[in-house]
Amino acid sequence: MHKYLRAIGFTRPLTRDEYGSLINEAILHPAYRAATTKTYYEEAPDTFSIPLRAGDGQEDGKYTGDASDFTGYTSEENRRGRAGSAGAPTAEEWPSGAGATDEAPTAEELLSGAGETDETPTAEELLSGAGTPDDAPESWLSGPESPETQPSPSEEKPAEIRTELEIETLFGEFRVAAGPSFGLSVCGTFEEDDTFTLEYAYPYFLTDNVSSSEEITVEGRIDTESYAGTVDDLRVGVTIIFRLQNIIDHMKRMSRRGGDRGPVSVSLSALSIEGTVMMPIHKTDQDRRRSRIVAENRMNLMTRARDGDENAMRDLTLEDMDNYSVVMDKIQSEDVFSLVDTYFMPYGAECDLYSVLCEIVTCDPVFNIYTGEKLYRMTLDCNGLPFDLLINSRDLYGEPAAGRRFRGIVWMQGTVHYPD
């Protein structure tokens, strides 16, 4: 059961029956639902294709069937040879030479040269050209067939082995709302008898505020049919990895043929189960104007450095060295949080967890309709990057208010927006 259910108002761990009822509510009375076809491949070792000459009456010059149809052999017999077939000795008969016919010499006769017929030339005769029948084709002596005599691709197709079956299934997502813009998302597949099989469920929190329009990349996860997005925003100085919320939209885009453009913007949101409210750093209007100018100049330098400008790289390095020297001098007598206004840093081993220090822009209380627990929905600003946060009031230390700062661990989520 997901531990971040606490962030949307389920502080007490849900029992199995309560969790199942919540999932049933999501499927039967969803606040949102979407579905699309999903293609996967299943191993089929007994399916094969063999080449056939044109005119055999088979489509595309191939015969595809079950392994048991191939010359009457079963899969097991294909591996060990069919015992008892006419003219074919068993594995026990080969060493002793039993079962050899008059037309087929034994292994000893082949090694000694015995059993050769007058019509069969020896190896020396084949190499010297002697013993070649008069009616033998010229290609025996001249080499491979010329392009004029070789069969065309339409007459003979290469052998092909098929080991996978392409199977399509219906993948769906259902959401049950536990409050305004947050709740539980349930994802799974539909079987042939319309039975829904749950794959995973996770708490979600949505926002309409666009956070970034930088280049966005979406990649699939290995363990489940879910996706992770990345956006490299220069304002925070790190690559932000988030869990993709609108996975059905992305899957539909991926299934289309043609050059659809990728996502153009992303709305970031976060859930937290650990946070602290901190007082802001006192700033005058002149301090704020100077901070904006410094941030714009640094953004310009980072953009040029990303494009390969060596002068910008050098200026950024010198600026970082100066800032480090100033901080090391002041930290001897001042608190670190009076020097650092905001930060956005990866946290732990999970790729979409971050430790943040942000300014609170807005703060509104909301409630879980199932448990009645009080939550705080906040809009945060981290060095110019806005995103929304949802946290349980029991997990927040301090009284949040606009202008103050939030420090805590957040789990990032996001909805990507595609061009119309």
C-alpha positions as CSV (number, residue, x, y, z in Angstrom):
1,M,0.0,0.0,0.0
2,H,1.4,3.4,-1.0
3,K,2.9,5.4,1.9
4,Y,2.0,8.7,0.3
5,L,-1.7,7.9,0.8
6,R,-1.0,9.8,4.1
7,A,-0.5,12.9,2.1
8,I,-4.0,12.9,0.7
9,G,-5.7,12.4,4.1
10,F,-5.4,8.6,4.9
11,T,-3.3,8.9,8.0
12,R,-4.4,5.6,9.4
13,P,-3.2,2.6,7.3
14,L,-6.2,1.2,5.4
15,T,-7.3,-2.3,5.9
16,R,-7.5,-4.7,3.0
17,D,-11.3,-4.3,2.8
18,E,-11.1,-0.5,3.0
19,Y,-8.4,-0.4,0.3
20,G,-10.5,-2.8,-1.9
21,S,-13.6,-0.6,-1.4
22,L,-11.7,2.5,-2.5
23,I,-10.5,0.7,-5.6
24,N,-14.0,-0.5,-6.4
25,E,-15.3,3.0,-6.0
26,A,-12.7,4.2,-8.5
27,I,-13.8,1.7,-11.0
28,L,-17.6,1.9,-10.5
29,H,-17.9,5.7,-9.9
30,P,-14.7,7.3,-11.3
31,A,-14.1,11.0,-11.3
32,Y,-11.9,10.4,-14.4
33,R,-11.5,7.4,-16.7
34,A,-9.5,6.7,-19.8
35,A,-8.4,3.6,-21.7
36,T,-6.3,2.7,-24.7
37,T,-5.0,-0.5,-26.4
38,K,-1.6,-1.8,-25.2
39,T,0.5,-4.2,-27.3
40,Y,2.8,-6.8,-25.8
41,Y,4.6,-9.9,-27.0
42,E,4.3,-13.4,-25.7
43,E,6.7,-16.2,-26.4
44,A,5.5,-18.9,-28.9
45,P,8.3,-21.4,-29.4
46,D,6.2,-23.8,-31.5
47,T,5.3,-21.2,-34.2
48,F,7.6,-21.1,-37.2
49,S,7.8,-20.2,-40.9
50,I,9.5,-22.1,-43.7
51,P,10.3,-21.0,-47.2
52,L,8.2,-22.4,-50.1
53,R,8.6,-22.1,-53.8
54,A,6.1,-19.8,-55.6
55,G,3.1,-21.7,-56.8
56,D,2.6,-23.8,-53.7
57,G,-0.6,-22.0,-53.0
58,Q,0.6,-20.4,-49.8
59,E,0.4,-16.7,-49.0
60,D,3.7,-14.7,-49.2
61,G,5.5,-18.0,-50.1
62,K,5.4,-19.2,-46.5
63,Y,3.8,-21.9,-44.5
64,T,3.0,-21.0,-40.9
65,G,1.6,-23.6,-38.5
66,D,2.0,-25.5,-35.4
67,A,5.1,-27.6,-34.9
68,S,3.1,-30.8,-34.8
69,D,2.1,-30.2,-38.4
70,F,5.7,-30.3,-39.7
71,T,6.1,-33.7,-41.4
72,G,3.9,-35.2,-38.8
73,Y,6.4,-34.6,-36.0
74,T,5.6,-33.3,-32.5
75,S,7.7,-30.7,-30.8
76,E,9.5,-33.4,-28.8
77,E,10.1,-35.6,-31.8
78,N,11.5,-32.6,-33.7
79,R,14.2,-32.4,-31.0
80,R,15.2,-36.1,-30.8
81,G,14.1,-37.5,-34.2
82,R,11.0,-39.6,-34.8
83,A,11.7,-43.2,-33.7
84,G,10.4,-46.0,-35.8
85,S,9.9,-44.0,-39.0
86,A,10.4,-45.9,-42.2
87,G,14.0,-45.9,-43.4
88,A,15.3,-44.0,-40.4
89,P,17.1,-46.0,-37.7
90,T,16.6,-45.1,-34.1
91,A,19.3,-43.7,-31.8
92,E,20.0,-47.1,-30.4
93,E,20.5,-48.7,-33.9
94,W,23.0,-46.1,-35.2
95,P,26.1,-47.3,-33.2
96,S,25.7,-51.0,-34.1
97,G,24.8,-50.3,-37.7
98,A,21.5,-52.0,-37.3
99,G,18.7,-50.7,-39.4
100,A,21.0,-49.7,-42.3
101,T,19.4,-50.4,-45.7
102,D,21.1,-51.5,-48.8
103,E,21.0,-48.1,-50.3
104,A,22.4,-46.4,-47.1
105,P,25.9,-47.5,-46.0
106,T,26.8,-47.7,-42.4
107,A,29.1,-45.3,-40.6
108,E,32.0,-47.7,-40.8
109,E,31.5,-48.2,-44.5
110,L,31.5,-44.4,-45.1
111,L,34.8,-44.0,-43.2
112,S,36.5,-46.9,-45.0
113,G,35.2,-46.1,-48.4
114,A,33.2,-49.3,-48.6
115,G,29.7,-49.2,-50.0
116,E,30.5,-46.7,-52.6
117,T,28.7,-47.3,-55.9
118,D,30.1,-47.0,-59.4
119,E,27.9,-44.0,-59.9
120,T,29.2,-42.2,-56.8
121,P,32.5,-40.3,-57.5
122,T,35.1,-40.2,-54.8
123,A,36.2,-37.0,-53.1
124,E,39.4,-36.8,-55.2
125,E,37.3,-37.2,-58.4
126,L,35.0,-34.4,-57.4
127,L,38.0,-32.0,-56.7
128,S,39.6,-32.9,-60.0
129,G,36.4,-32.8,-62.0
130,A,36.6,-36.4,-62.8
131,G,33.6,-38.5,-62.3
132,T,31.2,-35.7,-63.1
133,P,28.2,-37.0,-64.9
134,D,27.8,-35.9,-68.5
135,D,24.4,-34.4,-67.8
136,A,25.6,-32.5,-64.7
137,P,24.7,-28.8,-64.7
138,E,27.5,-26.4,-65.7
139,S,27.3,-24.6,-62.3
140,W,29.0,-27.7,-60.7
141,L,32.2,-26.6,-62.4
142,S,31.7,-22.9,-63.0
143,G,30.5,-22.0,-59.4
144,P,27.4,-20.3,-58.2
145,E,24.5,-19.6,-60.5
146,S,24.6,-16.3,-62.4
147,P,22.0,-13.7,-61.6
148,E,20.0,-14.7,-64.7
149,T,19.6,-18.2,-63.4
150,Q,19.1,-17.5,-59.7
151,P,15.5,-17.7,-58.5
152,S,13.9,-14.3,-58.0
153,P,12.8,-13.2,-54.5
154,S,9.2,-13.8,-55.5
155,E,10.0,-17.5,-56.3
156,E,11.7,-18.3,-53.0
157,K,11.7,-16.4,-49.7
158,P,14.3,-16.8,-46.9
159,A,13.6,-18.9,-43.9
160,E,12.1,-17.0,-41.0
161,I,11.7,-18.2,-37.4
162,R,8.9,-16.6,-35.3
163,T,9.2,-16.9,-31.6
164,E,6.7,-14.2,-30.4
165,L,3.1,-13.5,-30.7
166,E,1.8,-9.9,-30.8
167,I,-1.1,-9.5,-28.4
168,E,-3.3,-6.4,-27.9
169,T,-5.1,-5.7,-24.6
170,L,-7.0,-2.8,-23.2
171,F,-5.2,-0.7,-20.5
172,G,-7.4,1.6,-18.4
173,E,-7.0,4.2,-15.7
174,F,-9.7,5.2,-13.1
175,R,-9.5,7.9,-10.5
176,V,-11.6,8.2,-7.3
177,A,-11.6,11.8,-5.9
178,A,-10.9,12.2,-2.2
179,G,-11.1,16.0,-2.5
180,P,-10.6,18.8,-5.0
181,S,-7.9,17.7,-7.5
182,F,-6.6,14.8,-5.4
183,G,-7.4,11.1,-4.8
184,L,-6.4,7.6,-5.8
185,S,-5.5,6.5,-9.4
186,V,-6.1,2.9,-10.3
187,C,-4.5,1.3,-13.3
188,G,-4.9,-2.1,-14.9
189,T,-5.9,-4.2,-17.9
190,F,-9.2,-5.7,-19.1
191,E,-9.3,-9.4,-19.8
192,E,-11.3,-11.0,-22.7
193,D,-14.3,-11.5,-20.4
194,D,-14.2,-7.8,-19.4
195,T,-12.7,-8.6,-16.0
196,F,-10.5,-5.8,-14.7
197,T,-7.1,-6.8,-13.4
198,L,-5.4,-4.3,-11.1
199,E,-1.7,-3.6,-11.9
200,Y,-1.0,-0.8,-9.4
201,A,-2.6,2.2,-7.7
202,Y,-1.1,5.5,-6.5
203,P,-2.2,8.7,-4.9
204,Y,-2.4,11.7,-7.3
205,F,-2.6,15.5,-7.0
206,L,-3.4,17.6,-10.0
207,T,-2.7,21.3,-10.8
208,D,-3.5,23.6,-13.7
209,N,-0.5,25.8,-13.3
210,V,2.1,25.4,-15.9
211,S,5.6,25.1,-14.3
212,S,8.0,24.8,-17.2
213,S,8.2,24.9,-21.0
214,E,11.7,23.6,-21.2
215,E,12.5,20.4,-23.2
216,I,10.6,17.4,-21.7
217,T,11.4,13.7,-22.1
218,V,9.1,10.8,-21.2
219,E,10.4,7.3,-20.6
220,G,8.7,4.1,-19.6
221,R,9.4,2.3,-16.3
222,I,10.6,-1.3,-16.2
223,D,8.5,-2.7,-13.3
224,T,5.0,-1.4,-14.2
225,E,3.1,0.1,-17.1
226,S,3.9,3.6,-15.9
227,Y,6.1,6.5,-17.1
228,A,8.6,9.0,-15.8
229,G,9.1,12.4,-17.2
230,T,12.2,14.6,-17.0
231,V,12.6,18.4,-17.5
232,D,15.9,20.2,-17.4
233,D,15.0,23.6,-16.0
234,L,17.9,26.0,-15.5
235,R,16.1,27.9,-12.7
236,V,16.7,25.1,-10.2
237,G,19.9,23.8,-11.7
238,V,18.9,20.1,-11.6
239,T,17.0,17.8,-13.9
240,I,13.6,17.3,-12.4
241,I,12.2,13.7,-12.7
242,F,8.5,13.3,-12.0
243,R,5.8,10.6,-12.3
244,L,3.7,11.0,-15.3
245,Q,0.0,11.4,-14.4
246,N,-1.7,11.5,-17.9
247,I,-0.3,8.1,-19.0
248,I,-3.2,7.3,-21.3
249,D,-2.7,10.5,-23.3
250,H,1.0,9.6,-23.7
251,M,0.3,6.0,-24.8
252,K,-2.2,7.2,-27.4
253,R,0.4,9.7,-28.7
254,M,3.1,7.0,-28.9
255,S,0.8,4.6,-30.8
256,R,0.2,7.1,-33.6
257,R,2.3,6.9,-36.7
258,G,3.9,10.0,-38.0
259,G,5.9,12.9,-36.5
260,D,3.8,14.0,-33.6
261,R,5.5,16.7,-31.6
262,G,6.5,15.9,-28.1
263,P,5.1,17.6,-25.0
264,V,5.6,21.4,-24.9
265,S,5.0,22.2,-21.2
266,V,4.4,20.5,-17.9
267,S,2.3,21.2,-14.8
268,L,4.3,20.0,-11.8
269,S,2.7,19.0,-8.5
270,A,4.0,17.3,-5.3
271,L,3.0,15.2,-2.3
272,S,4.8,15.4,1.0
273,I,4.6,13.5,4.2
274,E,7.3,15.6,6.0
275,G,7.6,19.4,6.1
276,T,8.5,22.4,8.1
277,V,7.4,26.0,7.8
278,M,10.2,28.5,8.1
279,M,10.3,32.3,8.4
280,P,11.4,34.2,5.3
281,I,14.6,36.2,4.8
282,H,14.0,39.9,5.3
283,K,14.3,41.7,2.0
284,T,13.8,45.2,0.9
285,D,12.4,46.2,-2.4
286,Q,15.9,47.1,-3.6
287,D,17.1,43.6,-2.5
288,R,14.3,42.0,-4.5
289,R,15.1,44.0,-7.7
290,R,18.8,43.1,-7.3
291,S,17.9,39.4,-6.9
292,R,15.8,39.5,-10.1
293,I,18.6,41.1,-12.1
294,V,21.2,38.5,-10.7
295,A,18.8,35.7,-11.6
296,E,18.2,36.9,-15.1
297,N,22.0,37.3,-15.7
298,R,22.7,33.9,-14.4
299,M,19.9,32.4,-16.5
300,N,21.5,34.0,-19.6
301,L,24.9,32.6,-18.7
302,M,23.6,29.1,-18.2
303,T,21.7,29.2,-21.5
304,R,24.8,30.3,-23.3
305,A,26.9,27.7,-21.5
306,R,24.5,24.9,-22.4
307,D,24.9,25.9,-26.1
308,G,28.7,25.6,-25.8
309,D,29.8,29.1,-25.1
310,E,33.2,28.8,-23.3
311,N,33.2,32.4,-22.0
312,A,29.9,31.8,-20.3
313,M,31.2,28.6,-18.7
314,R,34.2,30.5,-17.4
315,D,32.0,33.3,-16.0
316,L,29.8,30.8,-14.3
317,T,32.7,29.0,-12.7
318,L,34.2,32.3,-11.4
319,E,30.7,33.3,-10.0
320,D,30.3,30.0,-8.2
321,M,33.8,30.3,-6.7
322,D,32.9,33.8,-5.4
323,N,29.6,32.7,-4.0
324,Y,31.3,29.8,-2.2
325,S,33.9,32.1,-0.7
326,V,31.2,34.5,0.6
327,V,29.1,31.7,2.1
328,M,32.1,30.1,3.9
329,D,32.9,33.5,5.5
330,K,29.3,34.2,6.6
331,I,28.4,30.7,7.8
332,Q,30.9,31.1,10.7
333,S,28.5,33.6,12.4
334,E,25.1,33.2,10.6
335,D,22.6,30.5,10.1
336,V,22.7,28.6,6.8
337,F,19.0,29.2,6.1
338,S,19.6,33.0,6.4
339,L,22.1,32.7,3.5
340,V,20.3,30.1,1.3
341,D,16.9,31.4,0.2
342,T,15.7,28.4,-1.9
343,Y,17.1,25.0,-3.1
344,F,15.9,22.0,-5.0
345,M,18.0,18.8,-4.5
346,P,17.6,15.1,-5.2
347,Y,16.8,13.1,-2.1
348,G,17.6,9.4,-1.3
349,A,17.7,6.6,-3.8
350,E,14.3,7.3,-5.4
351,C,14.7,9.3,-8.6
352,D,11.5,11.4,-8.1
353,L,12.1,12.4,-4.5
354,Y,13.5,15.8,-3.7
355,S,14.5,17.9,-0.7
356,V,13.2,21.5,-1.3
357,L,13.2,24.9,0.3
358,C,10.7,27.1,-1.4
359,E,8.7,30.3,-0.8
360,I,5.0,29.9,-0.1
361,V,3.0,31.9,-2.6
362,T,-0.5,30.8,-1.6
363,C,-1.9,28.4,1.0
364,D,-5.4,27.0,1.3
365,P,-6.8,24.3,3.6
366,V,-8.7,21.4,2.0
367,F,-10.3,18.3,3.5
368,N,-10.5,14.6,2.6
369,I,-14.1,13.7,2.0
370,Y,-13.7,10.1,3.3
371,T,-11.7,10.8,6.6
372,G,-12.4,14.5,7.1
373,E,-8.6,15.1,7.7
374,K,-7.3,18.6,7.1
375,L,-4.7,19.1,4.3
376,Y,-2.8,22.1,3.1
377,R,-2.7,22.9,-0.6
378,M,0.2,25.3,-1.3
379,T,1.6,27.0,-4.4
380,L,5.4,27.2,-4.0
381,D,8.1,29.1,-5.8
382,C,11.6,27.8,-6.0
383,N,13.9,30.4,-7.6
384,G,11.2,31.2,-10.2
385,L,9.9,27.6,-10.7
386,P,6.3,27.3,-9.5
387,F,4.6,24.1,-8.5
388,D,1.7,23.0,-6.2
389,L,2.1,20.9,-3.0
390,L,-0.3,18.9,-0.9
391,I,0.5,17.9,2.6
392,N,-1.4,16.5,5.6
393,S,-1.7,19.1,8.4
394,R,-0.4,16.4,10.9
395,D,2.8,16.1,8.9
396,L,3.5,19.8,8.7
397,Y,5.4,21.5,11.5
398,G,4.4,25.2,11.8
399,E,1.7,27.4,10.5
400,P,1.9,28.0,6.8
401,A,1.2,31.4,5.3
402,A,2.0,33.3,2.1
403,G,5.5,34.8,2.3
404,R,6.9,32.2,4.6
405,R,9.0,29.3,3.4
406,F,8.4,25.5,3.2
407,R,11.2,23.0,3.7
408,G,10.6,19.3,3.3
409,I,10.8,16.1,1.2
410,V,8.4,16.0,-1.8
411,W,7.4,13.3,-4.3
412,M,7.1,15.0,-7.7
413,Q,4.3,14.3,-10.2
414,G,3.4,16.0,-13.4
415,T,1.0,16.3,-16.3
416,V,2.5,17.0,-19.7
417,H,0.7,19.1,-22.3
418,Y,0.9,18.3,-26.0
419,P,0.3,20.7,-28.9
420,D,-3.3,20.8,-30.3
